[in-house]
Amino acid sequence: MAERVIKLPDVGEGIAEAELVEWHVKVGDIVREDDLLAAVMTDKATVEIPSPVEGEVVWVGADIGDTVAIGSALVRLKVAGEGAADAGEAEGNEAPEPVAVEKPAAAPKKEAQASALVKPAEIKPAAPPLPRAVSSPTLSVAPRRQAGEKPLASPAVRLKAREAGIDLRQVVGSGQGGRITHEDLDSFALRGPEAERAPGLARRTAVTDVKIVGLRRKIAEKMALSKARIPHITIVEEVDVSALEDLRAVLNKKPTPERPKLTLLPFVMRALVKALAEQPNLNALFDDEAGIVHQHAGIHIGIATQTPTGLIVPVVKHAEARDLWDCARELGRLAERGREGIATRDELTGSTITVTSLGALGGIATTPVINHPEVAIVGVNKMMIRPMWNGTSFVPRKMMNLSSSFDHRVIDGWDAAVFVQRLKELLENPATLFVDA
């Protein structure tokens, strides 16, 4: 028997490291050729690592969430035959360590910092010490006194309650005639008034630690980068989509594979294409380190999409060259691949502006976070039927808010407002979406 070292292979051009997001094996498992060993993530693409040989797992080189360098040892297998290990790979007893990103030391807890500033001699109890909170069986509770009835308690109990800041009228006594004892006072101090009102309910004290790994960590890093570096300006505008919804209902009467049913998003995409043609400075990426805004002729619209593993942003490339149904077909294809976890790196990168929509969950308004290094994002909120004044009476109209954020370093508030008003005009007059001029 010999050992074979399985290294993390090259998982993409220009990729130097990947995050381990899942183990499919553990030490002691027997694997066959092509069995999956682990899953790693680069950017937002997940790659499965198969075993090239059959053998027994004797060592795994990383924990979930570790960042491993390309070419680092990932797994050791005990395989049949002699000389199975590559030269130099199985020498010595020390298992090679994967290259991982160093994490900064945790900051000291606020409680520890605060306690360091207070000397024990300065702490004076305001009342005789009450017992610390411990789990205890539920006590039987005596009948409550009548409203306005003075609570029965000894002078010592009253003094103790006054010094502890406890209103005896809230304490239920267990002594004779409902008299409040020292034990009743201690119990109240531990459990509080809500426990007295509902003695059958227990407090929950468990804390569950969930490690942020994989796609969720990528999202966290991206959001932190965007909020830290981009000064956002957000504009919310209401849009009357009654005419658009009437048109959409007509177009959806006889769907075909070439002309699938249309949601609201393809119309928003067409409105974006026309508005961006008039304001190309919004179809751009801002390299804030070089101080250069890269304005793109092609309009590549990222569509924020929720999947079982988290948020991804598949990209509809060259939306300016697509009609409504072409946009709808590409949206459906990308959304399906994203939900199945098989979207490619090319399908998840390259956007020049992003649209985010929560559909029926969209609320009245949102404050979308810009997808760095883009300079704008358009948020679609839920549609609601509302009474609107037409000059003579109130009439029911289908209203929807657009919540759009802009990078205030390169987009002035005036330009942002002009853009939003142009989107509103196009969506409220949907026939203009089909006019090239």
N, C-alpha and C positions, 0 to 999 in steps of 0.2 A: 504494500500500500504506500502511496505517496500523497503529498499535498499539492493542490493546484490553487493558485491565487487568482481570483477574478477581480479585475480592476474596473473602475468606472470608465466606460468607453467614451469616445468623442460623441456627444449628443447633439451637436449642431455647430455650424460654422461660427468661429469667433467666440465660442462658449468656453470659459476657463474653469467654471465650477458649477455645481448644481446642488439644490437642496434635497435631502432625503425626506420624502413625505410618507412613505409606506414600506414596511417590510412584508414580504410574502412568505418568508421562511424564518426559522429560528434555529439556534444551535441544537444539533441532534436530528434535524429533519433529513430525510433522504430525498434528493431531487434527481429528476431525469433531465436529459438534454432538452433544452428549450422550455423547461419549467421557468416560471417567473420568479426572480429572486427579490426584486425591489422596484419601487417607483421613485423617480427623481423629477424635480421640476426646475425648468429654466424659464425665467420671465413668467409666462402664463401657459407654457406648453408642458404637459406631463409625459414623461418617457418611461416605458417599462423596460427593465433590464433582465433579459433571459439568461439561463445558464447554458454555457457552451458544452458542458460535459455532464455526465452522471456522477453523483457522489454524495457524501454525507457532509452536512454543514458542521464545521468545527469552530468557526469564528466569524463574527460579523463586526465590521469595522466602524460603525457609526450608529448614532441614535437618531430617532425621528426628530427632524428639525435641524440637524447638523448640515452645514454646507461643506461639500466634499469636492476636492479638486479633481479635474479630469486626469485619469491615470493613476489615482490613488487606489490602494487595495480596498475592496469593498467586502469581499467574502473569501474565506478559505474553505476549500472542499477537500475531503479525504477521498481519493479516487483510486481505482484498481490499477495495477501495473506499476512498473518502476520507471523512474525518470519522468514522471508525469508533470512535476513542477518545473516551471521555467527556471533557467539558471539564475541563481541569486535570489529567487522569490521565496524559497522555503528555508533559507539558511537561518540558523539561530532559533531560539525559542521565543523571542520577543515578537509579538504581532505588530505589524506596521500601523502607525496611527494615521487616520485620514486628516487631510488639511481642512481645518474648519475656521470660519470667521470668528475672531475673538470678540467676545461680548464685553462691554464696559461693566465695571464693577457696579453693583447696585448701590443707589444713593441711600444714605442712612435714613431710616424711617423718621417721620416728623415727631412721633411720640418719643423716640430716643433722644432727639435733639432737644425737645422741650424739657424732658426730665433732667437733662444735663444742666439746665439753667436754673433749676430749683433745688435749693439745699434742703435736706431732710428737716433741719431745725426750723425752717420757715413754714412748714406745713402744720397747721393747727386744726384739729377736728372741730367742726361746728357743733357736734352733738356726740353723745356717747356712741361708741362704734356699733354699727349694725352689722350683722353677719354678711359675709360675701355670698354672692349668688351661687347656689349649688342646686343640683336636681333633687327634688323631694317629691314624695307622693302628694297627690291633691288632697287638701284638707277639707273636712266637712265644713259647711258654711251655715252659720246660724241664721234664723229669719231676719230680714232687714227691718230696721226701725222705721216708724212712720215719718213722713216728710215733716221737717221742722222739729222733730224730737231730738233733744239734746243727747249726744252720745255719752254712755256711762264709761268712766275710766278713772283710775286712781290718780292722785296728784303727780306721782312719779311718772306714770305713763303720759300724762298731759305735758309735763315738762320735756320729756324725751321726744314727743311728737313735735312740740313747738320748736325745739332746737334743731330737729331734723327737717323742719319745713313741711310736715305732713298734716293735712287737714283731717282730723279725726272723724268728721262727718262722712268721709269716703271709706272709712275702715269698718269692716263687718266684724263684730265681736263674737267670740265663741264662749265667753264666760257666762255665768249665771245671769239670766235676764238680758243677754246681749252685751254684757260688760266686755270692754276691750282690754285684753291682757298684753303683757310685754311680748308674748309669742305672736299675738295677732299683729302687733305693730311691726315686729321683725319680718313676718311673712309678707305684709303689705309692702314693706321697703324693698323686699326682694322681687316680688312679682308685679307690683304696680297695680293701679286701679283697674286696668283692663283684665288682669287675671282674676280680680275679685268679681268682675261682672260676668266672666265666662270661665269658671274654674275648670271646665272640662277640656279647654284648649291648651296646648303646650307650645312654648316658643321653639322656633327652629334656630339652631346655632351652627349647623354644619356649613363649611366653606369648601367649595370644589374648585380646584385649580385646573384650568384648561390651557394647555400650551398652544400658542399661536404658531402654526406651521403652514407650509404649503401656500395655496392660493390666498388664504386669509392673511398670511404675513405679507405677501406681495401687495395686497390691497391696502393693508395698514401702512406700509412704507410709501406707497404711491399717494395716499390721501395726506399723510403727514408732510410729504414733499410739496404737494400742491398748496396746502393751507399755509405752510411756513414761508413759501417763496412768492406766492401770488397774492397781491392785494385785490380781493374780489369786489366787484360792484354788481349787485343783483337788481334786476328790474322785473317787476311783475305786471303783466297786462292781461286784461280779460279780452276774450275773442268770441264773437258770435259765430258759431259753427253750424247754425241751423241749415243754411243753404248747402254747405259742404256735406252735411249728413244726408240731406235729401238726395244730392247727387250720388253719394256713395251707395245709398240704398238702390238707386236705379242701376248703377254699374255692377252691383253684386247680384242682380236678379238671375243672370244666366252665366255662372262662372264656368270656365274651361281650364284645362291644364296650362294653356298659354296665357289665359287671363284669370288668375285665381281671385278669390274674394279679397277685397281690399280692407285693411284696417286704416286707422287714421294716420299711421306713421308714413306711408308712402306719400301722402299729400303734404305732410310736414317736410319731408325730404325735398319734394319738388319746390315748395315755397323757399326752402333754404337755398337751393340751387339758383333760383331767380334773384333772391335778395343778395346773395354773396357775389353774384356777377356785378352788382352795383357797388358793393363794398368789399373788394377783394382783401382789404387789410384784416378782415375777420377770418378769412380762410388761410390761416397762417400758424406757424410755429415760432415761438420766441426763444432764441438762444440767449438767455440772460447773462451767461458768463462772457460770451463774445459781444453782447450788445447788438445782435442782429435779428431782425424779424424776417423769416423766410416765408414770403407769400407764394402760395401754390396756385397754379392755373387749374390743375385737376382738383375736383372736390371729392374728398374721401371721407364719408360720414361714418363715425363710430356710433354704434347703437348699444348703449348700456343694457346688458342682458343678465338676468338672475338665473343661476344654475344651482343644482343641489350642493355644489362645493363652494359657491360664492359668486361674486360679480365678475363678469368678463365683458370686454368691449370688442365684439367682432366688427369688422370694417367693410362697408359697402364701397368698393373702389369705383372711382369715376362715375359718381352719381349724376354728373352733368350730361353723361351720354346714355342715361337710362330713362325709360318712360315709367309711368306709375306701376304697371304690371311687372316690368323687369325689376324694379326696386322691390316689389312685394315678393317675387320669387327668390331673389337673392337674400332678402331678410329671412324668409322661411328656411332657406338652406343653411345659412350661417347660424341661426338660432338653434336648429336641430343638431348641428355638429357641435355647437357649444354645450348644449345640455348633455350630449353623449360623451363629452370630454375628448373629442377627436379633432377639434379645430386646430389647424396648423398655426405656426408662428406667423406666417405671412397673412393669414386670415384675421389675426388678432393685433396686428400692428399697422402703422402707416396712416392713421386717421389725421385729418386736418381740422375737424370740428366734430363735436359729439352731441348726440341727442339722448336724453334720458327720460323714460316714461314709466310711471308706476301704474298706468291704466286706471282701473276703478279704485285703486288704493292711493291714487295720486294726491289726494287732499286738495285744499284750496290753494296753497302756495308752498313752494319749496325753495331752498337756497342751494342749487346744485354746485358741486365742487368741480372746478375746471380740471380737465384731463391734461396735466402738464406733459409737454410744453405747449399745448394749444392755448389759444387766447380767448376762446368762447365756448360756452355750452348752453344748449337750449333744453329746458325742462318742460315736459307736457304734463299738466295736471288733469284730474278727472273732469269729465263733462257732467254738467248738471242742468236740469231744466229750471229756469228762474224767471220770475215776472219782470219784464223790462218795459220801461216807459217809451212809447213810440211818438210821443208828442200830444196824443189825445187820450190814450188809455194804456193800461198795462196788458201786455201780451206774453204768453209763454215762449221763451226762446232757449235754445240749447247753447249754454255758455261754458267756456273752458278757459282756464288761465294758462298763460305761458310764463314760466319763471326762468329767466335767462341770466347767466353770470358772465362777466367779462374781466379780463386782466387789465386793471386800471393803470398799469404802468405804460401800456401801449395803446389802449382804447379809451378815449375820452367818454364821459357820460353822454354827451350830445350824440356822438356817433353810435353809441350803444342804443340810445332811445330811438334814433332814426331807423336802425336795423329792426328793432322790435316792432315799431309801427308799420314797417314795410311787410314784415311777416303777418301781422294782423290784417293788413289790407288784402294780401294775397289769399289768406285762408277764409276771409269773410266774403271774398268774391272768387270762388273756386274756378270759374270759367277762365280767369286770367292765367291759371296754372298751365293751360293748354295752348297759350299764345306764346309764340317764340319771341316776339318783339318785346 
